[in-house]
Amino acid sequence: MYRKQLYVFDEERPVQAVVRSYTEADFADLIHIQQESFPPPFPSELWWNEEQLTNHTTLFPQGAMCVEIGGRAVASITGLLVDFDPQQADHTWEQVTDHGYIRNHNPDGNSLYIVDICALPEYRKLGLGKLLMQSMYEVVVELKRTRLLGGGRIPGYHRHASTMTADQYAQAVVKGELKDPVMTFLLRCGRTPVKLVADYLEDEESLNYAMLMEWRNPFMEH
């Protein structure tokens, strides 16, 4: 089980927080976080259900984390291990995560794949997403895996789709010419782009695109 206690900041005010493995006692809070984080037009059937959460905590508990503030979970991140081949990078979210049930978790996989990360909107200014991502990097190092990997939505793309391709949009974000709510966040977390993936997830804002982004374990030979 993973647990660390530290302070996050609400502007200049320190706030005590705990990053820890989530358990069955957190399921109601975790589902609430999903509902608040992914309102319509995001498909409600993609919110976590108790069967999925049970699988997360039993099949790969090292990949099931939350941030607790004030006695309740206010942010979460979930992952599984996969055997990733960079030459076969195209996939969908449903394929790689088993529709979020992670029954395809591979204990011998070379990469930790992020299934989901989210936080209650009122807590997002505290930097909890970056904190959770960094905590997952620690898991990658502890388990001696090659990389952390995941498909990041590009929800700002729909505003520019009439004037540029998804690839041009992603390049503009990397150059700093545009900011994207998810891709820019992942860049700030230390993730680097691998490949733009079409038809990754039903997502109107991203026009179903996602940018596959990784963090390489600095203790492993590349």
FIKOLZA-1660 file (N, C-alpha, C; in steps of 0.1 Angstrom, whole numbers, plus 5000, padded with zeros to 4 digits):
% residues 222
   i   px   py   pz ch aa at
   1 5008 4988 5000  A  M  N
   1 5000 5000 5000  A  M CA
   1 5009 5012 5000  A  M  C
   2 5004 5022 4993  A  Y  N
   2 5012 5035 4991  A  Y CA
   2 5006 5046 5000  A  Y  C
   3 5014 5053 5007  A  R  N
   3 5010 5064 5015  A  R CA
   3 5021 5074 5017  A  R  C
   4 5018 5087 5015  A  K  N
   4 5027 5098 5019  A  K CA
   4 5019 5110 5023  A  K  C
   5 5024 5117 5033  A  Q  N
   5 5017 5129 5038  A  Q CA
   5 5025 5141 5035  A  Q  C
   6 5019 5152 5031  A  L  N
   6 5026 5164 5027  A  L CA
   6 5016 5175 5027  A  L  C
   7 5022 5187 5023  A  Y  N
   7 5013 5199 5022  A  Y CA
   7 5012 5203 5007  A  Y  C
   8 5000 5207 5003  A  V  N
   8 4998 5213 4990  A  V CA
   8 4994 5228 4994  A  V  C
   9 4993 5236 4984  A  F  N
   9 4990 5250 4986  A  F CA
   9 4978 5256 4979  A  F  C
  10 4969 5262 4987  A  D  N
  10 4958 5269 4982  A  D CA
  10 4962 5284 4982  A  D  C
  11 4968 5288 4970  A  E  N
  11 4974 5301 4969  A  E CA
  11 4986 5301 4979  A  E  C
  12 4986 5309 4989  A  E  N
  12 4997 5310 4999  A  E CA
  12 4994 5301 5011  A  E  C
  13 4983 5294 5012  A  R  N
  13 4979 5287 5024  A  R CA
  13 4983 5272 5023  A  R  C
  14 4991 5267 5032  A  P  N
  14 4994 5253 5032  A  P CA
  14 4982 5245 5036  A  P  C
  15 4980 5234 5029  A  V  N
  15 4968 5225 5032  A  V CA
  15 4974 5211 5033  A  V  C
  16 4971 5204 5044  A  Q  N
  16 4976 5191 5046  A  Q CA
  16 4969 5181 5037  A  Q  C
  17 4976 5172 5031  A  A  N
  17 4971 5162 5022  A  A CA
  17 4978 5149 5024  A  A  C
  18 4971 5138 5020  A  V  N
  18 4976 5125 5020  A  V CA
  18 4975 5119 5006  A  V  C
  19 4985 5114 5000  A  V  N
  19 4984 5106 4988  A  V CA
  19 4985 5091 4992  A  V  C
  20 4975 5083 4989  A  R  N
  20 4975 5070 4994  A  R CA
  20 4968 5061 4984  A  R  C
  21 4969 5048 4986  A  S  N
  21 4961 5038 4978  A  S CA
  21 4947 5040 4982  A  S  C
  22 4938 5039 4972  A  Y  N
  22 4924 5039 4975  A  Y CA
  22 4918 5025 4978  A  Y  C
  23 4907 5025 4985  A  T  N
  23 4901 5012 4989  A  T CA
  23 4886 5013 4987  A  T  C
  24 4880 5002 4990  A  E  N
  24 4865 5001 4989  A  E CA
  24 4858 5012 4996  A  E  C
  25 4864 5016 5008  A  A  N
  25 4857 5027 5015  A  A CA
  25 4857 5040 5008  A  A  C
  26 4865 5042 4997  A  D  N
  26 4865 5054 4990  A  D CA
  26 4857 5054 4977  A  D  C
  27 4850 5043 4974  A  F  N
  27 4843 5041 4961  A  F CA
  27 4833 5052 4959  A  F  C
  28 4825 5055 4969  A  A  N
  28 4814 5066 4967  A  A CA
  28 4821 5079 4964  A  A  C
  29 4832 5083 4971  A  D  N
  29 4838 5095 4968  A  D CA
  29 4845 5095 4954  A  D  C
  30 4850 5084 4950  A  L  N
  30 4857 5083 4937  A  L CA
  30 4846 5085 4926  A  L  C
  31 4835 5079 4927  A  I  N
  31 4824 5080 4917  A  I CA
  31 4820 5094 4916  A  I  C
  32 4818 5101 4928  A  H  N
  32 4814 5115 4928  A  H CA
  32 4825 5124 4921  A  H  C
  33 4838 5121 4923  A  I  N
  33 4848 5128 4916  A  I CA
  33 4846 5127 4901  A  I  C
  34 4844 5115 4897  A  Q  N
  34 4842 5113 4882  A  Q CA
  34 4830 5121 4877  A  Q  C
  35 4819 5121 4884  A  Q  N
  35 4807 5128 4880  A  Q CA
  35 4809 5143 4879  A  Q  C
  36 4817 5149 4889  A  E  N
  36 4820 5163 4889  A  E CA
  36 4831 5167 4879  A  E  C
  37 4840 5157 4876  A  S  N
  37 4851 5160 4867  A  S CA
  37 4847 5159 4852  A  S  C
  38 4838 5150 4849  A  F  N
  38 4835 5147 4835  A  F CA
  38 4820 5149 4833  A  F  C
  39 4815 5162 4834  A  P  N
  39 4801 5164 4831  A  P CA
  39 4797 5162 4816  A  P  C
  40 4785 5161 4813  A  P  N
  40 4781 5161 4799  A  P CA
  40 4787 5173 4791  A  P  C
  41 4792 5171 4778  A  P  N
  41 4788 5160 4769  A  P CA
  41 4797 5147 4771  A  P  C
  42 4805 5146 4782  A  F  N
  42 4813 5134 4784  A  F CA
  42 4803 5123 4787  A  F  C
  43 4805 5111 4781  A  P  N
  43 4795 5100 4783  A  P CA
  43 4794 5095 4797  A  P  C
  44 4783 5095 4803  A  S  N
  44 4781 5091 4817  A  S CA
  44 4785 5077 4819  A  S  C
  45 4783 5068 4809  A  E  N
  45 4786 5054 4811  A  E CA
  45 4801 5052 4812  A  E  C
  46 4809 5062 4810  A  L  N
  46 4824 5061 4812  A  L CA
  46 4828 5064 4826  A  L  C
  47 4819 5069 4835  A  W  N
  47 4822 5071 4849  A  W CA
  47 4825 5058 4855  A  W  C
  48 4833 5058 4866  A  W  N
  48 4836 5045 4872  A  W CA
  48 4824 5039 4878  A  W  C
  49 4823 5026 4879  A  N  N
  49 4813 5018 4886  A  N CA
  49 4821 5010 4897  A  N  C
  50 4813 5004 4906  A  E  N
  50 4820 4997 4917  A  E CA
  50 4827 4985 4912  A  E  C
  51 4823 4978 4902  A  E  N
  51 4830 4966 4897  A  E CA
  51 4844 4970 4891  A  E  C
  52 4844 4981 4884  A  Q  N
  52 4857 4986 4879  A  Q CA
  52 4866 4989 4890  A  Q  C
  53 4861 4997 4900  A  L  N
  53 4869 5001 4911  A  L CA
  53 4874 4989 4920  A  L  C
  54 4866 4979 4921  A  T  N
  54 4870 4967 4928  A  T CA
  54 4882 4960 4921  A  T  C
  55 4881 4960 4907  A  N  N
  55 4892 4954 4900  A  N CA
  55 4905 4962 4901  A  N  C
  56 4904 4976 4902  A  H  N
  56 4915 4984 4903  A  H CA
  56 4923 4981 4916  A  H  C
  57 4915 4979 4927  A  T  N
  57 4921 4977 4940  A  T CA
  57 4926 4963 4942  A  T  C
  58 4921 4954 4934  A  T  N
  58 4925 4940 4936  A  T CA
  58 4935 4935 4926  A  T  C
  59 4934 4939 4913  A  L  N
  59 4943 4934 4903  A  L CA
  59 4956 4942 4903  A  L  C
  60 4956 4955 4906  A  F  N
  60 4968 4963 4906  A  F CA
  60 4967 4974 4916  A  F  C
  61 4967 4971 4929  A  P  N
  61 4965 4981 4939  A  P CA
  61 4976 4992 4939  A  P  C
  62 4988 4989 4934  A  Q  N
  62 4998 5000 4933  A  Q CA
  62 4994 5011 4923  A  Q  C
  63 4985 5008 4914  A  G  N
  63 4981 5017 4904  A  G CA
  63 4968 5024 4907  A  G  C
  64 4963 5023 4920  A  A  N
  64 4950 5029 4924  A  A CA
  64 4953 5039 4935  A  A  C
  65 4954 5051 4932  A  M  N
  65 4957 5062 4942  A  M CA
  65 4947 5073 4943  A  M  C
  66 4947 5079 4955  A  C  N
  66 4938 5091 4956  A  C CA
  66 4946 5101 4965  A  C  C
  67 4941 5113 4965  A  V  N
  67 4945 5124 4974  A  V CA
  67 4934 5126 4984  A  V  C
  68 4937 5125 4997  A  E  N
  68 4927 5127 5007  A  E CA
  68 4930 5141 5014  A  E  C
  69 4920 5149 5014  A  I  N
  69 4920 5162 5021  A  I CA
  69 4908 5163 5030  A  I  C
  70 4910 5167 5042  A  G  N
  70 4898 5168 5051  A  G CA
  70 4891 5155 5053  A  G  C
  71 4897 5144 5053  A  G  N
  71 4891 5131 5055  A  G CA
  71 4884 5125 5044  A  G  C
  72 4885 5130 5032  A  R  N
  72 4878 5124 5020  A  R CA
  72 4886 5125 5008  A  R  C
  73 4884 5116 4999  A  A  N
  73 4892 5116 4986  A  A CA
  73 4886 5127 4977  A  A  C
  74 4895 5135 4972  A  V  N
  74 4891 5146 4963  A  V CA
  74 4898 5146 4950  A  V  C
  75 4907 5136 4947  A  A  N
  75 4913 5134 4934  A  A CA
  75 4918 5120 4934  A  A  C
  76 4919 5114 4921  A  S  N
  76 4923 5101 4920  A  S CA
  76 4931 5099 4907  A  S  C
  77 4939 5088 4907  A  I  N
  77 4945 5083 4895  A  I CA
  77 4945 5068 4895  A  I  C
  78 4944 5062 4883  A  T  N
  78 4944 5048 4882  A  T CA
  78 4952 5043 4870  A  T  C
  79 4959 5032 4872  A  G  N
  79 4968 5027 4861  A  G CA
  79 4967 5012 4861  A  G  C
  80 4974 5006 4850  A  L  N
  80 4976 4992 4849  A  L CA
  80 4989 4990 4842  A  L  C
  81 4995 4978 4843  A  L  N
  81 5007 4975 4835  A  L CA
  81 5003 4968 4822  A  L  C
  82 5010 4973 4812  A  V  N
  82 5008 4968 4798  A  V CA
  82 5022 4965 4792  A  V  C
  83 5023 4957 4782  A  D  N
  83 5035 4955 4775  A  D CA
  83 5034 4963 4762  A  D  C
  84 5041 4975 4762  A  F  N
  84 5039 4985 4751  A  F CA
  84 5050 4983 4741  A  F  C
  85 5046 4983 4728  A  D  N
  85 5056 4982 4717  A  D CA
  85 5054 4996 4709  A  D  C
  86 5064 5004 4710  A  P  N
  86 5063 5017 4703  A  P CA
  86 5060 5016 4688  A  P  C
  87 5064 5005 4682  A  Q  N
  87 5061 5003 4668  A  Q CA
  87 5046 5000 4665  A  Q  C
  88 5039 4996 4676  A  Q  N
  88 5025 4993 4675  A  Q CA
  88 5017 5002 4684  A  Q  C
  89 5018 5015 4682  A  A  N
  89 5013 5025 4692  A  A CA
  89 4998 5028 4691  A  A  C
  90 4992 5025 4680  A  D  N
  90 4978 5029 4678  A  D CA
  90 4969 5019 4687  A  D  C
  91 4960 5025 4694  A  H  N
  91 4951 5017 4702  A  H CA
  91 4940 5027 4706  A  H  C
  92 4929 5021 4712  A  T  N
  92 4919 5029 4718  A  T CA
  92 4919 5028 4733  A  T  C
  93 4913 5037 4740  A  W  N
  93 4912 5037 4754  A  W CA
  93 4906 5024 4759  A  W  C
  94 4895 5020 4752  A  E  N
  94 4888 5008 4756  A  E CA
  94 4896 4996 4755  A  E  C
  95 4904 4995 4744  A  Q  N
  95 4913 4983 4742  A  Q CA
  95 4923 4982 4753  A  Q  C
  96 4930 4993 4755  A  V  N
  96 4942 4992 4764  A  V CA
  96 4938 4991 4779  A  V  C
  97 4926 4996 4782  A  T  N
  97 4922 4996 4796  A  T CA
  97 4911 4985 4799  A  T  C
  98 4907 4977 4789  A  D  N
  98 4896 4968 4790  A  D CA
  98 4883 4975 4795  A  D  C
  99 4880 4986 4788  A  H  N
  99 4868 4994 4792  A  H CA
  99 4869 4999 4806  A  H  C
 100 4881 5001 4811  A  G  N
 100 4882 5005 4825  A  G CA
 100 4882 4994 4836  A  G  C
 101 4880 4982 4831  A  Y  N
 101 4880 4971 4841  A  Y CA
 101 4893 4965 4844  A  Y  C
 102 4903 4968 4836  A  I  N
 102 4917 4964 4837  A  I CA
 102 4919 4949 4839  A  I  C
 103 4910 4940 4834  A  R  N
 103 4912 4926 4835  A  R CA
 103 4924 4921 4827  A  R  C
 104 4929 4930 4817  A  N  N
 104 4940 4927 4809  A  N CA
 104 4953 4931 4815  A  N  C
 105 4953 4935 4828  A  H  N
 105 4965 4940 4835  A  H CA
 105 4976 4929 4834  A  H  C
 106 4988 4933 4830  A  N  N
 106 4999 4923 4827  A  N CA
 106 5009 4926 4838  A  N  C
 107 5010 4917 4848  A  P  N
 107 5020 4919 4859  A  P CA
 107 5035 4920 4853  A  P  C
 108 5037 4915 4842  A  D  N
 108 5051 4915 4836  A  D CA
 108 5052 4926 4826  A  D  C
 109 5042 4935 4824  A  G  N
 109 5043 4945 4814  A  G CA
 109 5054 4955 4816  A  G  C
 110 5059 4961 4805  A  N  N
 110 5071 4970 4806  A  N CA
 110 5067 4985 4809  A  N  C
 111 5054 4988 4809  A  S  N
 111 5049 5002 4810  A  S CA
 111 5037 5003 4819  A  S  C
 112 5037 5013 4827  A  L  N
 112 5025 5017 4835  A  L CA
 112 5017 5026 4827  A  L  C
 113 5005 5022 4824  A  Y  N
 113 4995 5029 4816  A  Y CA
 113 4985 5036 4825  A  Y  C
 114 4983 5049 4823  A  I  N
 114 4974 5057 4831  A  I CA
 114 4960 5055 4824  A  I  C
 115 4951 5050 4832  A  V  N
 115 4937 5048 4828  A  V CA
 115 4929 5061 4829  A  V  C
 116 4931 5068 4840  A  D  N
 116 4923 5080 4843  A  D CA
 116 4930 5088 4854  A  D  C
 117 4928 5101 4853  A  I  N
 117 4932 5110 4864  A  I CA
 117 4921 5121 4865  A  I  C
 118 4917 5124 4877  A  C  N
 118 4907 5135 4878  A  C CA
 118 4907 5140 4893  A  C  C
 119 4901 5152 4894  A  A  N
 119 4900 5159 4907  A  A CA
 119 4888 5167 4907  A  A  C
 120 4882 5168 4919  A  L  N
 120 4871 5177 4921  A  L CA
 120 4874 5191 4916  A  L  C
 121 4865 5198 4908  A  P  N
 121 4869 5211 4903  A  P CA
 121 4873 5221 4913  A  P  C
 122 4867 5221 4925  A  E  N
 122 4871 5231 4935  A  E CA
 122 4885 5229 4941  A  E  C
 123 4891 5217 4938  A  Y  N
 123 4904 5214 4943  A  Y CA
 123 4915 5215 4933  A  Y  C
 124 4912 5218 4921  A  R  N
 124 4921 5217 4910  A  R CA
 124 4933 5228 4911  A  R  C
 125 4931 5239 4917  A  K  N
 125 4941 5249 4918  A  K CA
 125 4952 5245 4928  A  K  C
 126 4950 5233 4935  A  L  N
 126 4960 5229 4945  A  L CA
 126 4971 5220 4939  A  L  C
 127 4970 5217 4926  A  G  N
 127 4981 5210 4920  A  G CA
 127 4981 5195 4923  A  G  C
 128 4968 5190 4925  A  L  N
 128 4967 5175 4929  A  L CA
 128 4970 5166 4917  A  L  C
 129 4967 5170 4905  A  G  N
 129 4969 5162 4894  A  G CA
 129 4984 5159 4892  A  G  C
 130 4992 5170 4893  A  K  N
 130 5006 5168 4891  A  K CA
 130 5012 5160 4903  A  K  C
 131 5007 5162 4915  A  L  N
 131 5011 5154 4926  A  L CA
 131 5008 5139 4924  A  L  C
 132 4997 5136 4919  A  L  N
 132 4993 5122 4916  A  L CA
 132 5002 5116 4905  A  L  C
 133 5004 5124 4895  A  M  N
 133 5013 5119 4884  A  M CA
 133 5027 5116 4889  A  M  C
 134 5032 5125 4897  A  Q  N
 134 5046 5123 4902  A  Q CA
 134 5046 5111 4911  A  Q  C
 135 5035 5108 4918  A  S  N
 135 5035 5096 4927  A  S CA
 135 5035 5084 4918  A  S  C
 136 5028 5084 4907  A  M  N
 136 5029 5073 4898  A  M CA
 136 5043 5071 4892  A  M  C
 137 5050 5082 4890  A  Y  N
 137 5064 5080 4885  A  Y CA
 137 5072 5072 4896  A  Y  C
 138 5069 5075 4908  A  E  N
 138 5076 5067 4919  A  E CA
 138 5073 5052 4918  A  E  C
 139 5060 5049 4914  A  V  N
 139 5056 5035 4913  A  V CA
 139 5064 5029 4901  A  V  C
 140 5066 5036 4890  A  V  N
 140 5073 5032 4878  A  V CA
 140 5088 5028 4883  A  V  C
 141 5094 5037 4891  A  V  N
 141 5107 5035 4895  A  V CA
 141 5108 5023 4905  A  V  C
 142 5098 5022 4914  A  E  N
 142 5098 5011 4924  A  E CA
 142 5097 4998 4917  A  E  C
 143 5088 4997 4907  A  L  N
 143 5086 4985 4900  A  L CA
 143 5096 4982 4888  A  L  C
 144 5105 4991 4886  A  K  N
 144 5115 4990 4876  A  K CA
 144 5109 4988 4862  A  K  C
 145 5100 4996 4859  A  R  N
 145 5094 4996 4845  A  R CA
 145 5100 5007 4837  A  R  C
 146 5098 5005 4824  A  T  N
 146 5105 5014 4814  A  T CA
 146 5099 5028 4814  A  T  C
 147 5086 5029 4815  A  R  N
 147 5079 5042 4813  A  R CA
 147 5065 5042 4819  A  R  C
 148 5061 5054 4821  A  L  N
 148 5046 5057 4823  A  L CA
 148 5041 5062 4810  A  L  C
 149 5029 5058 4807  A  L  N
 149 5023 5061 4794  A  L CA
 149 5008 5063 4795  A  L  C
 150 5003 5071 4786  A  G  N
 150 4988 5073 4786  A  G CA
 150 4984 5082 4775  A  G  C
 151 4972 5081 4771  A  G  N
 151 4966 5090 4761  A  G CA
 151 4959 5102 4767  A  G  C
 152 4964 5113 4763  A  G  N
 152 4958 5126 4769  A  G CA
 152 4949 5132 4759  A  G  C
 153 4937 5135 4764  A  R  N
 153 4927 5142 4755  A  R CA
 153 4933 5155 4751  A  R  C
 154 4927 5161 4740  A  I  N
 154 4931 5174 4735  A  I CA
 154 4918 5182 4734  A  I  C
 155 4912 5185 4746  A  P  N
 155 4898 5191 4745  A  P CA
 155 4897 5205 4740  A  P  C
 156 4909 5212 4738  A  G  N
 156 4908 5225 4732  A  G CA
 156 4908 5224 4717  A  G  C
 157 4910 5213 4711  A  Y  N
 157 4911 5212 4697  A  Y CA
 157 4898 5216 4689  A  Y  C
 158 4886 5213 4695  A  H  N
 158 4874 5216 4688  A  H CA
 158 4873 5231 4684  A  H  C
 159 4879 5239 4692  A  R  N
 159 4879 5254 4689  A  R CA
 159 4887 5258 4677  A  R  C
 160 4896 5249 4673  A  H  N
 160 4906 5252 4662  A  H CA
 160 4904 5242 4650  A  H  C
 161 4895 5232 4651  A  A  N
 161 4894 5222 4641  A  A CA
 161 4891 5227 4627  A  A  C
 162 4885 5238 4626  A  S  N
 162 4881 5243 4613  A  S CA
 162 4893 5250 4606  A  S  C
 163 4904 5252 4613  A  T  N
 163 4916 5259 4607  A  T CA
 163 4928 5251 4608  A  T  C
 164 4929 5240 4615  A  M  N
 164 4941 5232 4616  A  M CA
 164 4938 5218 4618  A  M  C
 165 4947 5209 4614  A  T  N
 165 4946 5195 4617  A  T CA
 165 4949 5192 4632  A  T  C
 166 4945 5181 4637  A  A  N
 166 4949 5177 4651  A  A CA
 166 4964 5177 4653  A  A  C
 167 4971 5172 4643  A  D  N
 167 4986 5172 4645  A  D CA
 167 4991 5186 4645  A  D  C
 168 4986 5195 4637  A  Q  N
 168 4990 5209 4638  A  Q CA
 168 4987 5216 4651  A  Q  C
 169 4975 5212 4656  A  Y  N
 169 4971 5217 4669  A  Y CA
 169 4981 5213 4680  A  Y  C
 170 4984 5200 4680  A  A  N
 170 4993 5194 4690  A  A CA
 170 5007 5201 4689  A  A  C
 171 5012 5203 4677  A  Q  N
 171 5025 5209 4675  A  Q CA
 171 5025 5223 4681  A  Q  C
 172 5013 5230 4679  A  A  N
 172 5012 5244 4683  A  A CA
 172 5012 5244 4699  A  A  C
 173 5006 5234 4705  A  V  N
 173 5007 5233 4720  A  V CA
 173 5021 5231 4725  A  V  C
 174 5028 5222 4718  A  V  N
 174 5042 5219 4722  A  V CA
 174 5051 5232 4721  A  V  C
 175 5048 5239 4710  A  K  N
 175 5056 5251 4708  A  K CA
 175 5052 5263 4717  A  K  C
 176 5041 5261 4724  A  G  N
 176 5036 5272 4733  A  G CA
 176 5028 5282 4726  A  G  C
 177 5024 5280 4714  A  E  N
 177 5016 5289 4707  A  E CA
 177 5001 5288 4711  A  E  C
 178 4997 5276 4716  A  L  N
 178 4984 5274 4721  A  L CA
 178 4985 5267 4734  A  L  C
 179 4975 5268 4743  A  K  N
 179 4974 5260 4755  A  K CA
 179 4962 5251 4754  A  K  C
 180 4964 5238 4759  A  D  N
 180 4954 5229 4759  A  D CA
 180 4952 5224 4774  A  D  C
 181 4939 5223 4778  A  P  N
 181 4937 5220 4793  A  P CA
 181 4944 5207 4797  A  P  C
 182 4945 5197 4789  A  V  N
 182 4950 5184 4792  A  V CA
 182 4965 5183 4788  A  V  C
 183 4967 5185 4775  A  M  N
 183 4980 5183 4770  A  M CA
 183 4991 5192 4776  A  M  C
 184 4987 5205 4778  A  T  N
 184 4997 5214 4785  A  T CA
 184 4999 5210 4799  A  T  C
 185 4989 5205 4806  A  F  N
 185 4990 5200 4819  A  F CA
 185 5000 5188 4820  A  F  C
 186 4999 5179 4810  A  L  N
 186 5008 5167 4810  A  L CA
 186 5022 5171 4807  A  L  C
 187 5024 5181 4798  A  L  N
 187 5037 5186 4796  A  L CA
 187 5043 5192 4808  A  L  C
 188 5035 5199 4816  A  R  N
 188 5040 5205 4829  A  R CA
 188 5044 5194 4839  A  R  C
 189 5037 5182 4837  A  C  N
 189 5040 5171 4846  A  C CA
 189 5053 5163 4842  A  C  C
 190 5059 5167 4831  A  G  N
 190 5071 5160 4826  A  G CA
 190 5068 5149 4815  A  G  C
 191 5056 5148 4810  A  R  N
 191 5053 5139 4800  A  R CA
 191 5057 5144 4786  A  R  C
 192 5061 5136 4777  A  T  N
 192 5065 5140 4764  A  T CA
 192 5057 5133 4753  A  T  C
 193 5053 5139 4742  A  P  N
 193 5045 5133 4732  A  P CA
 193 5052 5121 4725  A  P  C
 194 5044 5111 4722  A  V  N
 194 5048 5099 4715  A  V CA
 194 5042 5098 4701  A  V  C
 195 5028 5099 4701  A  K  N
 195 5021 5098 4689  A  K CA
 195 5007 5103 4691  A  K  C
 196 5002 5110 4680  A  L  N
 196 4988 5114 4680  A  L CA
 196 4979 5102 4676  A  L  C
 197 4969 5099 4684  A  V  N
 197 4961 5087 4681  A  V CA
 197 4947 5091 4678  A  V  C
 198 4942 5086 4666  A  A  N
 198 4928 5089 4662  A  A CA
 198 4918 5079 4668  A  A  C
 199 4906 5083 4670  A  D  N
 199 4895 5074 4675  A  D CA
 199 4899 5068 4688  A  D  C
 200 4906 5075 4697  A  Y  N
 200 4910 5070 4709  A  Y CA
 200 4899 5068 4719  A  Y  C
 201 4890 5078 4719  A  L  N
 201 4879 5078 4729  A  L CA
 201 4868 5086 4724  A  L  C
 202 4855 5083 4727  A  E  N
 202 4844 5091 4723  A  E CA
 202 4845 5104 4730  A  E  C
 203 4848 5115 4723  A  D  N
 203 4851 5127 4730  A  D CA
 203 4849 5139 4720  A  D  C
 204 4837 5145 4721  A  E  N
 204 4834 5156 4712  A  E CA
 204 4844 5167 4712  A  E  C
 205 4849 5171 4723  A  E  N
 205 4858 5183 4724  A  E CA
 205 4871 5180 4717  A  E  C
 206 4876 5167 4718  A  S  N
 206 4889 5164 4712  A  S CA
 206 4887 5158 4698  A  S  C
 207 4875 5158 4693  A  L  N
 207 4871 5151 4681  A  L CA
 207 4877 5137 4680  A  L  C
 208 4877 5130 4692  A  N  N
 208 4881 5116 4694  A  N CA
 208 4896 5114 4693  A  N  C
 209 4904 5125 4692  A  Y  N
 209 4918 5123 4692  A  Y CA
 209 4924 5123 4706  A  Y  C
 210 4936 5117 4708  A  A  N
 210 4943 5118 4720  A  A CA
 210 4958 5118 4717  A  A  C
 211 4966 5125 4725  A  M  N
 211 4981 5125 4723  A  M CA
 211 4986 5115 4733  A  M  C
 212 4992 5104 4727  A  L  N
 212 4999 5094 4736  A  L CA
 212 5012 5101 4741  A  L  C
 213 5014 5101 4754  A  M  N
 213 5025 5108 4760  A  M CA
 213 5031 5099 4771  A  M  C
 214 5044 5100 4772  A  E  N
 214 5051 5091 4782  A  E CA
 214 5061 5099 4791  A  E  C
 215 5064 5092 4802  A  W  N
 215 5075 5096 4811  A  W CA
 215 5085 5084 4812  A  W  C
 216 5097 5086 4808  A  R  N
 216 5107 5075 4808  A  R CA
 216 5114 5074 4821  A  R  C
 217 5115 5062 4826  A  N  N
 217 5122 5059 4839  A  N CA
 217 5137 5063 4837  A  N  C
 218 5142 5073 4845  A  P  N
 218 5156 5078 4843  A  P CA
 218 5166 5068 4848  A  P  C
 219 5161 5058 4855  A  F  N
 219 5170 5047 4861  A  F CA
 219 5172 5035 4852  A  F  C
 220 5164 5035 4840  A  M  N
 220 5165 5024 4831  A  M CA
 220 5173 5028 4819  A  M  C
 221 5180 5019 4813  A  E  N
 221 5187 5022 4800  A  E CA
 221 5176 5023 4789  A  E  C
 222 5179 5033 4780  A  H  N
 222 5170 5035 4769  A  H CA
 222 5177 5033 4756  A  H  C
% end
